[in-house]
Amino acid sequence: MPKKKKYGAVISRLGVNEGLQVGSYVGVADNSGAKEVMIINVPLYKTRLRQLPRAGVGDLVVVTVKKGNVQLRRQVVYAVVVRQRRPFRRPDGTWVAFEDNAVVLVNQDGTPRGTEIRGPIAREAAERWPRLAKLATIIV
């Protein structure tokens, strides 16, 4: 499958099970000021009629801020999924699942809005978004 460059990252879906869909409420793992967001779109994801777009670890999503700073609330921003509860299988055969679902707010070109990331992030997200990997304290 050819790899395309879009939104600041190489697009290659490595068979990660999608654990989130449009309408999911997700916590924010950075210090940008947002606490909880809702996924409203998954760019470049085509679905069947009446099927909701899904997102997995490392995917770029469009979210709206539901809880957080007054300046950020009701804003539509981009985010990257860094953790998901649904187990996904890596190519070496190991299964990975996190305790919660979490995203990191980014600009459209992929630069993070915050200056630190709380908690671990998945290796798939770190490989796909190198700027997030620089801020992460733990990569699982």
C-alpha positions in Angstrom: 0.0 0.0 0.0 1.5 3.4 -0.9 2.1 5.8 1.8 0.8 9.4 1.5 1.9 12.5 3.3 -1.1 14.3 4.8 -1.6 16.4 7.9 2.1 16.3 8.9 2.4 12.5 9.3 2.8 9.5 7.1 -0.5 7.7 6.7 -0.2 4.0 7.1 -2.9 2.1 9.0 -1.0 -0.9 10.4 -4.1 -2.9 11.3 -4.7 -1.2 14.6 -8.2 -2.0 15.9 -10.2 1.2 16.0 -11.5 1.7 19.5 -13.1 5.1 19.1 -15.8 6.5 16.8 -17.6 9.7 16.1 -19.4 10.8 19.2 -17.0 9.3 21.7 -16.0 11.5 24.7 -12.2 11.2 25.3 -9.9 12.7 27.9 -7.0 15.0 27.0 -3.5 13.9 27.9 -1.7 17.2 27.5 -1.6 20.6 29.3 -3.3 22.6 26.6 -6.2 23.5 28.8 -8.8 21.1 27.6 -10.0 18.3 29.8 -12.5 16.4 27.8 -13.3 16.4 24.1 -15.8 14.8 21.7 -14.8 13.3 18.4 -16.8 14.8 15.5 -14.9 13.6 12.4 -12.0 11.3 11.3 -10.4 12.9 8.2 -9.6 10.7 5.2 -11.7 7.8 6.6 -14.4 6.6 4.2 -17.3 4.5 5.4 -20.4 2.8 4.3 -23.8 4.4 4.4 -24.9 5.0 8.0 -21.7 3.7 9.4 -19.8 6.0 11.8 -16.1 6.8 11.1 -13.7 5.1 13.5 -10.3 6.0 14.8 -7.5 4.1 16.4 -4.1 4.8 18.0 -2.1 7.3 16.0 -5.0 8.6 14.0 -5.8 12.3 13.5 -9.3 13.3 14.5 -11.4 16.5 14.6 -12.7 17.2 18.1 -14.8 19.8 19.9 -13.8 20.7 23.4 -16.5 20.0 26.0 -14.7 20.6 29.3 -11.7 22.8 29.9 -10.6 26.5 29.8 -13.2 29.0 28.8 -11.1 30.1 25.8 -11.0 26.5 24.4 -14.6 25.4 25.1 -16.8 24.9 22.1 -13.8 25.2 19.8 -13.2 22.8 16.9 -9.6 21.6 16.9 -7.5 18.7 15.7 -6.2 15.9 18.0 -4.2 12.7 17.8 -5.3 9.5 19.6 -2.5 8.3 21.8 -4.3 5.7 24.0 -7.3 3.5 23.6 -9.0 0.9 25.9 -9.8 -1.5 23.1 -6.9 -4.1 22.8 -5.0 -4.0 19.5 -2.4 -6.4 18.2 1.1 -5.5 17.2 3.0 -7.2 14.4 5.2 -9.1 16.9 2.0 -10.8 18.3 1.7 -8.8 21.6 -1.7 -7.3 22.5 -1.8 -3.8 24.0 -4.6 -2.1 25.9 -4.6 1.0 28.0 -6.7 2.0 31.1 -8.4 4.9 29.3 -8.9 6.6 26.0 -6.8 9.8 25.5 -5.9 12.3 22.8 -3.4 15.1 22.4 -4.5 18.4 20.9 -2.4 19.4 17.8 -2.5 22.1 15.1 -3.3 21.1 11.5 0.4 20.6 10.7 0.9 18.2 13.6 2.6 20.4 16.2 1.3 19.8 19.7 -0.6 22.7 21.4 0.6 21.7 24.9 4.2 21.5 26.3 3.9 18.1 28.1 2.0 14.9 27.7 0.7 13.2 30.9 0.8 9.4 31.0 2.0 6.9 28.5 1.5 7.0 24.8 1.4 4.1 22.3 4.5 3.4 20.2 2.3 3.5 17.1 1.4 7.1 17.8 5.0 8.0 18.6 6.3 6.6 15.4 3.7 8.3 13.3 3.9 11.7 15.0 7.6 12.3 16.0 6.8 15.7 17.6 4.5 14.0 20.1 7.3 11.5 20.8 9.6 14.3 21.9 7.1 15.5 24.6 6.2 12.0 25.8 7.6 10.8 29.1 6.6 7.1 28.6 6.3 5.3 25.3 4.7 1.8 25.5 
